[in-house]
């Protein structure tokens, strides 16, 4: 059992049930390397400021580096009975170097220590998440480039709407993922502040140098208010909010792929390596991985709610409730990392069922807006054009007859402006080619966007 850092004042030993209930070592041990790095910088500062001797500083830094190497190699044995990672490392250092270890906690508290550890952890993890999002973007981009001439029906309200290039649909994914990256990068600006030296809540009367520690650890700035430094968890909430939005996007991508892989759509075939079967129905091929991605989004949203509710009633400054901010944070980060990695692989092996997609494009209702715009170009008002095409849809498409089968005489019954050349636009390739407004689905614009994204993601 690690010796408690606060035990001297107490006249009774803590109840074992309380020890078990309050311990955080089971989850905060992942912060060990950051705790070591922060402690080394702190010890160097204490020596620089002549608060501890050169000899003691050398022993402390050397001992911490040895512990860090053990942690990095997996040889360090965490104490399951430790109160937290700080106590565990302090005790391990004492066993290694003796009494000089007792000077390490000078001019700091676990309150500012944990705030430092989490910020250091998040700086690294957020950078990793941004990199993983970029990997997924590249995988989607490659899939789009391989299938840059495939046209699919686009949907609104899950009803057939208009033709779009599949690559255009996939580029929409890249846009949303880029916003996710930007949000996380922006969050790093607020994570990147060094809180150590705030101590328990009020700072210290010892002549510490917080700027020195900031530079040693690579932070951009130093936190300005000691009370806020130890009690602020906005940066955790912000990251969880960013991950919640990201998880919405990932869930929506998964839902598209699930729908497209059904027999009803049959646009794509998900590789067998990412599907499962049924224990009772031999024919089944289920996209379980994608369904779980959908499901995990709810857990990530729950993690955000968890921390928001945790924080809403806390008075300044530190409260032990804050110990519980880490499990939801760690869970969301771990989950999102897994999902990003899996989706990047899924997109590598998707096959397009081109014949099934082509059959869907025979539905001439996909071209109704093209006919409306044909009439507008002939000088007819939008409202009149909409009504004309509406009557055609009611009389033809709703009764199973194609507009392309109408004779010129029949067309002119709907409008004198309708000529036989209108039939030329009743095909998918012409339809997408007509969408020339910036951001539209025309092949020329989509090629430009593919080149832009290729340059951006490979910069």
N, C-alpha and C positions, 0 to 999 in steps of 0.2 A: 504494500500500500504506500503510495507516494505521500510524503509528509505535506500537510496542508500549510499553505503560505500564510494563513490567518489564525492558526490554532492556539497561539500562546495565550490570548486573552480569555479563552474559554475554559470553564472549570469542569466540563464534562465532555467526553468523547461524543462525536455525532452518532446518531442512530444509524445502523447499517442500511436500513430502509431509506433514510434520507440521503445517505451517500450514493446509493444506487440511483435514486430518483433524480438527483441533481447533477450527476456526472455527465459530461459531454464528450469524453475521450473517444467514445465509440464512433462519433462522426466528425469531431474537429481535429482528429489526428491527420486528416488530409492537409491541414494547415501547417504541418510541422516544418516544412522547408522554409516557409515564409517566416515562421516564428524564429527559426534559427538565423535567417538573414537579417531580420529586424534586430535581434539581440546582438549580433556581431556589430552592426552599425552603432547601436546604442553603447556597447562597451567601448568602442573606439572613441566615441564622443566623450564618454566619461573620463577616459584617459587624457584626451586632448584638453579638456577643461580642468585637468588636475584634480578631479573628484575621486578617482582611483589611481593607484600607482601603475607605472609601466609594467612591472612584473605581474601584477594581478590582471591587468588588461590582456597581457600576452597569454597567460594561462586560460583566461576566459575565452578569448577568441580562438585559441588553439583547440580547446576542448569542444567548443561549439562546432568548429569545422570538422572535427572527428565525428561528432554526433551527426552532422549534416551528411557526411559521407556514408555513415551507417544507414541513415534514413534513405538516401538516394539509392543504395544498393539493396535495400530491403532487409538488411541485417539487424536493424534496430528493433528491439522488442518493446512495443507499447505496453504500458501498464494498464490493464483493464480496470484496476481499482483507482486509477488517478482521477482527480476531480476534473481536470481539463488538460489540454495539450501543453499549456504554459507550465503547470505544476509538474507534469511528466518530464519535460525537458530540463526544468530547473533541478529536479531531483537527480536525473541522469547526469547532469553536469557536476553536481555536488559529489556524486559517487566517483566521478572521473578525476576531478581536480581538488576536491576538498573545500575548505573555507572560502577561498577566493570566489567561488560560485555564489556565495551569499551576498556579494556586492553587486551582482548583475542587476538586481531589481531596484537599484537606487534610481530615484527620480522617474519612476514609471509605475503604472498600475496595470493590472490585467484589463482594466477598462479601455485604456488607450492602446494596449498591446493587441487586443482582439480586433479593435477597429483598424489597426495597421495591417494585421494579418489578412483580414477579409479584403481590404482594398488591394493589397499586393496580389492576392489570389485572383481577384476579379480582373485586374489589369491584364494578367496573363491569360485567363480563361476567355475574356471577351475578345482578345486578339485572336485566340484559337478559334472561337466561334465565327468571327468574321472570315477567317481563312477557310473554314469548312463551308460557309455559305457560298464563297467564291468557287469552291470545288463543285458544289451542286450546280451553280450557275453554268459552269463550263460543261458539265455533263448534259444539262438541258440544252445548252447552245449546240453542242455536237449532235444531239438527237434532232434538233431543228434543222441543222445544216444537211444532215443525211436525208431529210425528208422535206426539203424546201419547196418541192413542187406539189406536195400533197394538199388537197383541199378537203375540208370537212364542213359539215353544217355547223354554224354557230347557233347558240341557244340563248333565249331569254325566257325566264319563267319555266325553264326546262322544256320549252316548246321550240320547234324548229323556227329559226329566224332568218338568217342570211348566210351566205357562203363566206368562209374565211380560210386563209392559208393556215394549215396546222402550225407552221413556223410562227405565224403571227400570234396564235393562241399561246404558244410556248414563250414567245418574247414577253407576253404579259406577265408570266411567272418571273422572268428576269427582272422586270421593273419592280415588282413587289419585293423581291429578295434584295434588290439594291437599296430600297428604302429601309429594309430591316438592317442591312449593314450600316447604313448611315446613322440610324438611331443608336446602334451599339457603339459606333465610333464616337458619336456625340456624348453618349453616357460616360465614356472614358474620361472626358474633360472634367467631369464632376467626381469621378472616382480618384482621379490623379491629384490627391491632396494628402499630405503626410500628417497624421494626427498624433504621432508619438511625442511625448513631452507634455501632453495635456493632463497626464496622470489620472487620478481618480475622477476629478471634475474641475479642479480649480488651478491647475498648473503646479509649479514647484518654486520654492525659494532658493533652490540650488542653481548654480550658474551654468545651466545647460545651454547647448547650441543646437537648436532645432534645424537651422539652415544646413548645418553640417550633415545631420542625419538625412535630411531631404536629399542632398546631393549624393550621399553614399548609396541611397536606395533608388535613386533615379526618378524621384517624384518631381513634378513641375512646380508645385507650390506647397505651402504649409497651411494647415487649417488655422483659422483666425480666432476662434472662440473655443475655449477648453470645454465648456458645458456642451456645446453643440458637437464637438469633436468626438466625445465618448457616447453620445446618445443618438447621433444622426445615423439613420439607416435608409435615407432617401435613395442613396445610390443602389442599394439592394432592390428596393421597390422599383426603381427605374429600370434596372436590368430585367427584373421579373416581368415588368410590363412590356418591355421590348420583346422578351422571349414569348410572352403570351400572344402578341401580335404576330410574331414569326410563326408560332404554332398554328395560328388560324390559317395563315397562308399554306403551310405544309399540309394541313388537314384538307384544305380545299383542293390542292393539287392531287392529293391521294383520292379524294372523292371523284374528281374528273377521271382519273385512271381506273377507278373501280367501275364507274358507269361505262366507260368506253370498252372495258373488258367483258361486259355482260353480253349474253347472247342477243339481247334486245338491241344493243348498239353494235357490238362486234367490230369496233374500229381498230382495236389493238389486241395483241396477245402478250400477256405478262409472262416472263420466263418462268419455267417450272421451278427454278431454284429459289424463287420468291413467293411460291404458292404452297398451299397444303391441300390435302384431300379430305374425304369424309370417311368416318369409321363405319358408316352404314351404306353410303351411296357411292359406288365405285366410279361413277362418271365425273364426280365433282372435281373442280380445280378452283380453289378459293384463294382470293388475294388477301390472305389474312394479315400479311405484313402491312398492307395499306390500310386495312381496317383498324389495326392497332395504332397506326400513326394518327388516325382520326380520333381514336379513344384517348391516346396520351395527351392530346391537346387539352382535354378536360382536366387532367391532373395538373398540367402546367398552369392553367387558369386558377385552379384551386390553390396552388402554391402562392400565386400572387395575392389571392384573397386572404390566405393564411397570414402573410406578413402584414398586409394592410390592417387586418383586424387586430393582430398582435400589437401594432404600433399605436392604434388610434386612441387608446386611453392612458398612455404612459406619460407621467409627469417627467420633467427634466430632473436628474440627467440619466445616469445609467440605472437600469432595472434588470433583474435576473431573467425576466421574460425574454430579453434580447438574445439569450443563449439559444432560443428556439427559432431564430431567423435563419440559421444555417441549414437544417435539414431540407426545408422547402427550396432554398437556393441551390443547394447541391443537387437535389433531385431534378430540378428543372434543367440545370446545365447538363447533367449527365444524360437526361432524356433527349434533349435537343441535339446534343452531339451524336447520339445513336441514330436519331431519325435522319439527320442531315447525311450521315454516312451511308445509311441504307438507301435513301432516295437517290443519291448520286449513283449508286450501283444499279438500282432498278432501271433508271433511264438508259443505261448502257445497253440493255438487252431487250428493250421493248420492240416488238415487230408490228408493222402496220398491216392490217388486213385490207389491202387496197381495193379488192373487188367489192367487199362489203361497203366500204366507204363510198365507192363510185356509185353503187346502187342507191345509197341515200341521197346522192346529188341529183337523181332523176326527178325528185319532188320539185315541181315548178313553182311552188309557193315560195321557195327560196329566192325567187327573182322578182317578187312583186314590187319591191322598192325600186328595183332597176327600171321596171316599166313605168312607175310613178315618175321617176326622174327623167325618163325618155319623154314623157308628156310635158313635163315642166320645161324641158329644153325646146319644146315646140310652142311655148308661150302660154300653156294652160296653167292656171293657178294651182298651188299645192292642194288646196281643199278639193277643187274639182277633180284633179288627177287622182287623188286618194279615193274619191267616190267612184270614179270610172273603173279603177282597178278593183275596188271592192266588189262591184257588180260582176266583173269578170270572174273573180274568185268564187263568188256565190254561185254563179251559173255554170262554171266549168270545173274548177278544182274541187269544189265541195261535192260535185256530182261525178267525180272520177274522170273528167275529160281534161286533156292537156290544152293549155293556151296555144302551144305550138301547132296544134292540129287545126286551129281555126283558119278559115280562108280569109283573104283580105276583105271580102264583103262582110263576113261575120264580125271581123275586128272593127270595121267602121260603124257597125251598129252601136258599139260602145262609145266611139268617138271618131269624128272625121279625121282627127290627127293621127290615128293609128294606121300605120302602113305595114306592109309585109316585112319590112326590114326590122321590125321590133322583135321578130323571132330570133334574130342573130344574137340578142343579148340573153336569150333564155338558156344559157349554159354556164357552168361554174367558172370556167377560166375567164370568160368575158366579164362575168359578175365581179370577181375579185379585182380584175384589171381596171375596172371603172372606179374603184375606191381610191382616188388619187389625192385626197386631202391628207395633209401631214399627220402621221400617226395611223393612217389607214392600212388596209390589208392588201394593197396592190403589190404584185410581185416586185416591181422596181423599188418601192419603198421598203418592203421587207428585206430585200437584198441589202439595201443600205443599212438597215438596222442590224442585220446579221454581221456585216463588216464592222460596224461601230462597236458592237458588243464583243466581237472577237478581238479587236484592238484593245478595248478597255480591260477585258479579263486576262489578256496575255501581256499587258503592259509591264 
